[in-house]
Amino acid sequence: MNIAVDERFDIWMTELEARHLAEHTFTEVRKALQSLSSIYVERREKLTAGAALEGAGKRAAFALFYAPLHFCLVQEIVRALGAGSGSERLLDLGCGTGAAGAAWALESGEACRLEGVDRSGWASRETRWNYRALGVRGRSARGDLLRTTLPGKGAGILAAFTVNELSGADRTRFLKKVLAAARRGARVLIVEPIGGRITPWWEEWADAFRAGGGRQNVWRFRVELPELLLRLDRAAGLDHRELAGRSLWLSEG
């Protein structure tokens, strides 16, 4: 366990709570979280239009609830894969508020430089704030992951909860891009929810990663969530005492 990283997470959670509950009540965030959860589970066709981050309430709910959950899950996956070293540069594609990429960067050490890319201007701004709060060396910019030049040897590429929001054609193009980057020596980590309905394309991607020498995993981690996340989880009728996800990992090592 990396105690320094865990301490940074605790400080970050305190600052997140102060930042977002200064402008929204707990009840407002809870209602927005329920709406956001409905979009992710029942109305996923709205994701490509950016519905998840429409409105200040949903943005606060995402930043305060889902971002820390993504941090915790990716942190556990990186630790389980032994992927916390070997990359001095990380590129987080579809970074959201930057939490998932920050988790990998912090596990990679002080020398790691993180770059976040997201189509949302608000998400890019929030990412910059989170990088500062977590003590991550990095920057973020608004951009299209399909038009982003991918690095090669010595770099890590992350797409967490991103591929499932692409259209079929864009997903095919993106797969070709990340596999080409892996052939140039990049380490690639894809993280997605477990649900098959959300990721019907998963087996095709898993086959492609295995053909390149990679692996797929399904993960379930029992974690102790901060008190605020537990309260929001219960109030919204959710249950994240166990964090679950699946990953694809491809590394030359």
N, C-alpha and C positions, 0 to 999 in steps of 0.2 A: 504493500500500500504506500502511495506517495502522500505523506502527511502534509507537505507544503501545498500540494494541489488541493487536497481536501479542505485545508484551512482557507485557501483562496475562494473556494466554492462557497463556504459558509459566509464569508464577508460579502461576496457578490450577492447572495440571496438576501442579506440584510439591506443592501443598497438597492436591489431590485424592488423589494417591498416598499421602501421609502419612496422610490421614484414613481412607481405606478399607483400606489394607493394614496398618494398625495392628490391625485387628480380623479380617482374613481373610488367609490365605496366598495367594500367587499361584496355586497349584494350585486352591484353593477357588474363586477368582474365575474361573479358566479353565473349570472344570466348570460353574459357574453361567452363564457366558457361552454355553457350548454349549447348555445347556437353554433359555436365553432366546432364542437364535437359532432353535432348533427351534420355539418357540412362534410367533415372528414369521413363519416361513416355512411350517411344516407344520401348525400347530395354532392358526390365527388365531381360531377360534371361541372360544378361551379368553380372548381379549383383553378382550372386553366385560365379563367377570367380574373383571377386574383381575389375571389370572394372571401378567402380566409382572413385577409388583412383589410377588409373594407370596414371602415368605422373605427373610431378611437377605442371603443369597448373591446372589440375583437382583437385589436392590436395589443391592448394591455393584457388581455387574457393569454394571448400567444406568448408574449414576452415574459409574463410572470409565471405561467404554468407549463406550457409545452416546451419552451426553450430549456428550462432546467431539467425537465425529463429527458430531452434529447441529449443534453450534456451528460447526464448520469449514464444513460444507455451506451452512448458512444465511448465514454470513459471505460466502462466495463468491457466492452468489446475490444477496444485497443489493448487493454491489459491482458485479456484472455488470449489474444492473437500474438502477444509479444511484439506489437507494432509500434511501441513507444520510443523507438530509437531508429536512426538511419535516415531520417528526413530533416534536412535543414530548411526546406521550403515546403509548405503545404498550401494547396489550392482547394478551397471549399466552394463547390459549385452549387448554386441554389441555396446559399448559406442561411437564408432566413435571417434570424438575429445573431447569427454567428456562434451559437452555443456549441453545436456539434464539432465544428472545426476547432474551437478553442479547447475543447476537451482533449482532442488529439494533440494539438500544439503543446499544451501544458505537460502532457505525458512525454513529449519529445525533447523537452529541456529548453533552457533559456536561449540557446542559439537558434531555435526554430523561428522562422518568419512565416506568418500566415497571411494569405490573401483570400478575401471573401468576395464572391460575385453573386448578385441577386438582381432580378428584374425590378424589384420594388425599391423606390427611393427611400421610403420610410425604413425598410429592413436594413438597407445599407447604413443609414444613419444610426440605427439602433445597434448594429453590429460594431460600429466604431466605438460607441459608448461601452458596450460589453467588453471589447478588447481592452480598453483602458481599465475598466473595473476589475477585470481578471488578471491584469498585468501581462497580457499577451502582446508580443511584438508583431504588429501587422497593420493591414489597411483593408478597406473594403470599397467596392465600387458598384455602381449600377451597371448591369450588363446582361447579355444573353449567353447562357452557357454553351450554346451551339456555335457561337461566334468567338468564343474565348480560345486563345491559343493554349494548348495543354503542354506542360513541361515534360521532360523525360527523366533521364538518370539523375538520381539523388533527390527527387521530389516525391511528394505524396499527393494524391488526388482523392478528394472525398466528395461523394454525393449522398447526402443523408436525407431521406424522406423527400426526394426530389424527382427520381426517375418515374415514380408512379403518377406524377402530375403532368408528364409529357404526353403528347399525342403519339399514336402508333408510329407514324413516319419519323417524327423527331426522335423518338426513343431508339429506332433503328440507326439513325445517323449518330446519335450519341454513343451507342454501343461501339460502333466502328471507331469513333474518336478515342474512347478510353482504352480500347484494346490496342490501338496503334501507339498510344502513349506508353502503355505497359511494355510493348515490344521495344520501345526506346529506353526502357529502364525505370519508368515511373512505378510507384507502388499505388495501387488503386483499391479503395475501400468503398463499397456501396452498402448502404444500410436502409432497410425498408421494414414496414410492418409485416407481421406474419400472415395476415389474412389473405387467402388465395383470391378472393373476389377483388381485392384491391390490387393485387399483383399477378394477374393471369399470365404475364410475360416472363415470370421469374424463371421457369425451367429452361427457357431458351437462353436466357442470360447465364444461368448457372452452367449449362452445357458449354457455352462459349468461354467462360472463365476456366472451367476444368480443362478444356482443350488447350488453354494457354498455360497450364500448370497451376491454376489457382484452386480455390476451395470455396465451398458454401457452408454456412452454419446457421442453425436456429438457436437462439439464445433466450434463456429465462433467468433473470437475476432477482433475488430477493434483496431489496435495498431499504435502508431507513431514510424515508423522505423527510425533508424539513417540515416543521409544524405547519407552515402556511400552505404548502402543497397538500399535506394531508387534509387540512380543513377544506380547501377548495375541492379536492377530490371527492370527499364525502358529500359536501354541499351540492355538487353538481351531479351526484348519483353515479360517479365513476369509481374505478378501483384500480389504482396503479401501485399497489403494494408489491406487485411483481412486475418488473419491466421486461417486456418481450420484444424481440425483433429478429430479423434475419440479415445476414451479411454475405457479401461476396468479397473475396480478398485475392489479390493477385500481386505477387512480389517476386522480383528476380532472385531474392534470397530464399 
